[in-house]
Amino acid sequence: MVRIIPMASSIRPSLSSLRFSPPPPSSSSRFGVSLSSFNPCRRLSFLYLASAVPQSHLFGLKASTLLRGEANSLAVAASGNVAQASTAAAPENVLEWVKEDKRRLLHVVYRVGDLDRTIKFYTECLGMKLLRKRDIPEERYTNAFLGYGPEDSHFVIELTYNYGVDKYDIGSGFGHFGVAVEDVAKTVELIKAKGGKVTREPGPVKGGSTVIAFIEDPDGYKFELLERGPTPEPLCQVMLRVGDLDRSINFYEKAFGMELLRKRDNPEYKYTIAMLGYGPEDKSAVLELTYNYGVTEYDKGNAYAQIAIGTDDVYKTAEAIKLVGGKVTREPGPLPGINTKITACLDPDGWKSCSLAQYLISDLTLMLDYFRLWGLASDGDLAAFVDFPSKP
């Protein structure tokens, strides 16, 4: 059983800068929104650790017109101090800025062969909630978001189903996802009863006392179940394998502003792990990097896609990535027709990454409720506006 402690969003936008008024019957404007006090330079961005997203997939027609001003697309104003797009800065200044940038893990993206089957497994066996689902028939794929709380305050899963593709190669580079539960044994019993596959029975971790178990979902992705008390972030780990652990630690600390939470060497089993993130392991999602002695390269397959990380400035993020050995494959800049900033890059191990601007869902929902009240927006508009699918 997963028990969740409510967690406030670390970055919350405010609608105080927007003024709403009912649209007059004869108004030619589609939305009754006053932008007189809106500051378009204050916005939020996020960083993807994975494959670059084709620009044509980011927004549909409604998304591009839903909240657009005369010259600039409308972004939700943030209540905190959010940096606007930066110009080139001195290397030492950029790396210092990374340490101060307010970031968190947002979501992890991967591909599955049967979306409904996976949703059923995650909701019935792991206690997740289906947060939203979006079908893109013209592009022949569907996205579903699942997790243990709202996307603006919790780390969540984004599943991608590509029409007609029922199997993917997970490869040897991806390790597992971690889920914290109160009773590992009971969770394993439930998973077995539902026909799930258990690859490691409940018991203490080797060399420690924490009770864990390993299971596989219907597509073969491994999940580590960790026995913990109530936590605000049950979806707590993503494990990836790297060829040079110290190099990777240096990269994620300096380029992505992560903190090395702990490092443990296991010479008996010939591997070393490092936990990195933006907060303690029992309250935040973390990235677990694993180095297996003597292994410098891994097959990454085509199943696992990316991790999203919140950042205030994609320009400085791209500069930092270059400075510490990453490769920027798409220079930062706005997407055509809107002010959303995006950049794509590779880390030293070849994990693909992309960063782009984000609109937080919670306050957009309030805005769209207003629009629906006046018949100006449909239930699909929110997903069309904020969704950033990762179709291969």
C-alpha positions in Angstrom: 0.0 0.0 0.0 1.2 3.5 -0.9 0.5 6.3 1.5 1.2 9.8 0.4 1.9 12.8 2.5 0.4 15.9 0.8 3.3 18.0 -0.7 3.0 21.6 -1.7 4.3 22.6 -5.1 7.8 24.0 -4.9 7.1 26.4 -7.7 3.6 27.8 -8.0 2.4 30.3 -10.6 -0.1 33.0 -9.7 -3.0 34.2 -11.7 -3.0 37.6 -9.9 -1.5 39.2 -12.9 -4.4 38.2 -15.1 -7.7 40.0 -15.0 -10.8 38.0 -16.2 -14.0 39.6 -17.4 -17.0 38.0 -19.2 -16.8 38.5 -23.0 -19.4 40.9 -24.3 -21.8 39.2 -26.7 -20.6 41.2 -29.7 -16.9 40.9 -28.8 -14.8 39.6 -31.7 -12.2 38.4 -29.2 -12.3 34.7 -28.4 -11.3 35.1 -24.8 -12.3 37.7 -22.2 -8.8 38.1 -20.7 -7.0 41.3 -19.9 -3.3 41.2 -20.2 -2.6 44.7 -19.1 -0.5 43.7 -16.1 1.0 40.5 -17.5 4.8 40.2 -17.7 5.7 37.8 -20.5 9.3 37.6 -19.4 8.5 35.7 -16.2 8.0 32.1 -17.1 9.0 28.6 -16.2 11.0 26.1 -18.2 12.0 22.5 -17.9 14.8 20.2 -18.9 14.4 16.8 -20.5 17.0 14.1 -20.1 16.3 12.3 -23.3 15.4 12.4 -26.9 14.6 15.7 -28.7 10.9 16.3 -29.3 9.9 17.2 -32.9 8.5 20.7 -32.9 5.4 19.6 -34.8 4.4 17.4 -31.9 4.5 20.1 -29.2 1.3 22.0 -29.9 -1.9 21.4 -31.8 -3.8 24.2 -33.5 -5.8 25.0 -30.3 -2.7 25.1 -28.3 -1.1 27.6 -30.5 -4.1 29.9 -30.4 -5.6 29.2 -27.0 -3.8 31.8 -24.9 -1.9 34.0 -27.4 -1.4 37.8 -27.1 -0.9 40.0 -30.1 2.8 39.6 -30.3 3.7 37.0 -27.8 2.1 33.8 -26.6 0.7 34.0 -23.1 2.6 32.4 -20.3 1.3 32.0 -16.7 3.1 34.6 -14.6 5.1 33.0 -11.8 5.0 34.2 -8.2 8.7 33.7 -7.6 11.6 35.3 -9.3 12.0 33.5 -12.6 14.9 34.4 -14.8 14.2 35.4 -18.3 16.2 34.2 -21.3 19.8 35.1 -20.7 22.7 36.2 -22.9 26.1 34.5 -22.8 27.7 34.7 -19.4 31.1 34.0 -18.0 31.6 30.2 -17.4 32.1 30.7 -13.7 28.9 32.7 -13.4 26.9 30.1 -15.3 28.1 27.3 -13.1 27.3 29.4 -10.0 23.9 30.1 -11.4 23.2 26.4 -11.8 23.6 26.0 -8.0 21.0 28.6 -7.3 18.5 27.6 -10.0 15.2 26.2 -8.5 14.8 22.8 -10.0 12.9 19.5 -9.4 12.3 16.3 -11.2 9.0 16.6 -13.1 8.4 13.4 -15.0 9.9 10.4 -16.7 8.9 9.3 -20.2 9.0 5.9 -21.8 7.2 3.8 -24.5 4.8 0.9 -24.0 3.2 -1.6 -26.3 -0.3 -1.6 -24.8 -1.4 1.6 -23.1 -4.6 0.4 -21.5 -2.8 -2.7 -20.1 -0.1 -0.6 -18.6 -2.5 1.9 -17.1 -4.5 -1.0 -15.5 -1.3 -2.5 -14.0 -0.1 0.8 -12.5 -3.4 1.8 -11.1 -4.5 -1.6 -9.7 -1.1 -3.0 -8.6 1.0 0.1 -7.8 -1.8 2.4 -6.6 -1.1 5.2 -9.2 -3.8 7.5 -10.5 -4.4 8.3 -14.2 -3.9 12.0 -14.3 -4.7 12.6 -18.0 -4.6 10.9 -21.3 -4.3 12.4 -24.8 -4.7 10.7 -28.2 -3.0 12.3 -31.3 -4.5 10.3 -34.2 -2.9 12.4 -36.9 0.5 11.6 -35.4 -0.5 8.0 -34.5 0.4 8.0 -30.9 -1.2 8.4 -27.4 0.2 9.8 -24.1 -1.0 9.0 -20.6 0.3 10.6 -17.4 0.1 8.6 -14.1 1.4 9.2 -10.6 0.6 9.8 -7.0 -0.3 13.4 -7.1 -0.7 16.5 -9.3 2.0 17.1 -11.9 2.9 20.6 -10.6 4.0 19.1 -7.3 4.8 15.4 -7.9 7.2 13.4 -10.0 5.0 11.5 -12.5 5.2 9.0 -15.4 4.4 9.8 -19.0 3.6 6.8 -21.1 3.8 6.9 -24.9 2.0 4.4 -27.1 2.8 4.5 -30.8 0.1 3.0 -33.0 0.9 -0.5 -34.1 4.1 -0.9 -32.0 3.6 -3.5 -29.4 7.1 -4.2 -28.3 10.3 -2.2 -27.5 13.9 -3.0 -26.7 14.6 -1.8 -23.1 18.3 -2.3 -23.6 20.9 -2.7 -20.9 21.4 0.9 -19.9 18.1 1.5 -18.2 17.9 0.0 -14.7 14.6 0.4 -12.9 12.1 2.8 -11.3 11.7 3.0 -7.6 8.3 3.1 -5.7 8.1 3.5 -2.0 5.4 1.4 -0.2 4.5 0.9 3.4 4.4 -2.9 3.2 6.5 -4.6 0.4 5.2 -8.1 1.2 1.5 -7.1 0.9 2.2 -5.2 -2.3 4.0 -8.2 -3.8 1.0 -10.4 -2.8 -1.3 -8.1 -4.7 0.9 -8.0 -7.7 1.0 -11.8 -7.8 -2.8 -12.0 -7.5 -3.1 -9.6 -10.5 -0.8 -11.8 -12.5 2.3 -9.6 -12.2 5.9 -10.9 -12.4 8.0 -10.8 -9.3 11.7 -11.1 -10.0 13.0 -10.7 -6.4 11.0 -11.7 -3.4 10.7 -9.3 -0.4 13.7 -9.2 1.9 16.4 -6.9 3.2 18.7 -5.3 0.7 22.1 -6.9 0.5 24.4 -5.2 3.1 21.5 -3.3 4.7 18.2 -3.5 6.4 15.7 -1.8 4.1 13.1 -4.4 2.8 12.9 -4.4 -1.0 11.5 -6.4 -3.8 11.7 -6.3 -7.6 8.8 -6.7 -10.1 8.3 -6.2 -13.8 5.5 -4.5 -15.5 3.8 -5.9 -18.6 6.4 -4.4 -20.9 9.4 -5.7 -18.9 10.3 -2.4 -17.1 11.7 -3.2 -13.6 10.3 -1.6 -10.5 12.1 -1.7 -7.1 9.6 -1.6 -4.2 11.2 0.0 -1.2 9.6 -0.3 2.3 9.2 3.2 3.8 6.7 5.1 5.9 4.3 7.6 4.4 6.1 9.9 1.9 5.1 12.9 -0.3 6.9 11.3 -3.3 6.2 7.5 -3.7 7.6 7.5 -7.2 11.1 8.0 -5.8 13.8 6.7 -8.2 15.0 6.3 -11.7 18.1 4.2 -12.1 20.4 4.5 -15.1 23.7 2.9 -15.8 26.8 4.9 -16.7 30.3 4.2 -17.9 32.2 6.6 -15.7 30.5 7.4 -12.4 32.7 10.3 -11.3 32.4 11.9 -14.7 28.6 11.5 -14.5 28.4 12.9 -10.9 30.4 15.9 -12.0 28.1 16.4 -15.0 24.8 16.2 -13.1 26.1 18.4 -10.3 27.4 21.2 -12.5 25.1 21.0 -15.5 21.9 20.1 -13.8 22.5 21.5 -10.3 21.8 18.1 -8.6 23.2 17.3 -5.2 25.2 14.1 -4.5 23.1 12.7 -1.7 25.2 9.5 -1.2 27.6 7.2 -2.9 28.1 3.5 -2.1 30.7 1.1 -3.4 29.9 -2.6 -3.4 33.2 -4.4 -4.3 31.8 -7.8 -3.5 29.3 -7.4 -6.3 31.6 -5.2 -8.4 29.4 -2.1 -8.7 29.1 1.4 -7.3 25.9 3.6 -7.0 25.4 7.3 -6.6 22.2 9.0 -5.6 21.6 12.6 -6.9 18.7 14.9 -6.7 17.1 18.1 -5.4 16.1 16.9 -1.9 16.3 14.0 0.5 15.6 10.6 -0.8 12.6 10.0 1.6 10.9 13.1 0.4 12.0 13.6 -3.2 12.5 11.7 -6.4 16.1 11.0 -7.1 18.3 9.8 -10.0 20.3 6.7 -9.2 23.4 6.2 -11.3 25.1 2.7 -11.3 28.6 1.9 -12.4 29.4 -1.7 -13.0 33.2 -2.4 -12.7 34.8 -2.5 -16.2 31.7 -1.6 -18.2 32.0 1.6 -20.0 29.1 1.4 -22.6 25.5 0.2 -22.6 22.9 -0.5 -25.2 20.1 2.1 -24.5 17.5 0.3 -26.6 14.5 2.3 -27.9 12.0 2.0 -25.0 13.1 4.4 -22.2 13.0 8.0 -23.3 13.7 10.8 -20.8 13.5 12.6 -17.5 12.1 16.1 -17.3 13.7 18.6 -14.9 12.5 22.0 -14.0 14.8 25.0 -14.7 14.4 28.8 -14.9 16.6 29.4 -18.0 17.3 27.0 -20.9 19.9 29.4 -22.3 22.1 29.2 -19.2 21.3 25.5 -18.9 22.7 24.9 -22.4 25.8 26.9 -21.6 26.4 24.8 -18.5 25.9 21.5 -20.4 28.5 22.5 -22.9 31.0 23.6 -20.2 30.9 20.3 -18.4 31.2 18.0 -21.4 27.7 17.7 -22.7 26.8 18.1 -26.4 24.0 20.6 -27.3 22.2 19.2 -30.4 19.7 22.0 -30.7 20.7 25.5 -29.6 18.3 27.1 -27.1 15.6 29.4 -28.6 11.9 29.9 -29.1 9.7 27.5 -31.0 8.2 29.0 -34.2 5.2 31.2 -33.4 5.4 31.1 -29.6 7.8 32.1 -26.8 8.4 28.6 -25.5 12.1 28.1 -25.2 13.7 24.7 -26.1 17.2 23.2 -26.4 18.3 19.6 -27.0 21.5 17.9 -25.8 23.5 14.7 -25.0 25.2 13.9 -21.7 28.7 12.3 -21.6 27.2 8.8 -21.8 25.0 9.7 -24.8 21.7 9.9 -22.9 19.7 12.3 -25.1 18.2 15.4 -23.5 15.9 18.3 -24.3 14.8 21.4 -22.4 11.8 23.6 -23.1 9.3 26.0 -21.5 6.5 24.7 -19.2 3.1 26.0 -18.3 2.0 24.7 -14.9 -1.3 22.7 -15.1 -3.0 23.6 -11.8 -3.6 27.3 -12.5 -4.3 26.7 -16.2 -7.1 24.4 -15.1 -8.6 27.4 -13.2 -8.2 29.5 -16.3 -9.8 26.9 -18.6 -12.7 26.5 -16.1 -13.5 30.1 -16.7 -13.3 29.7 -20.5 -15.6 26.6 -20.3 -18.1 28.6 -18.3 -18.5 31.0 -21.2 -18.3 28.2 -23.8 -14.9 29.3 -25.1 -12.8 26.1 -24.4 -13.4 22.4 -24.4 -12.1 19.7 -22.1 -9.4 18.9 -24.6 -7.9 22.4 -24.6 -5.8 22.0 -21.5 -4.1 18.9 -22.7 -3.6 20.4 -26.1 -1.9 23.5 -24.5 0.3 22.0 -21.9 1.2 18.6 -23.3 4.7 18.0 -24.7 4.6 14.5 -26.1 7.7 12.5 -26.9 6.9 10.4 -29.9 10.0 8.7 -31.4 
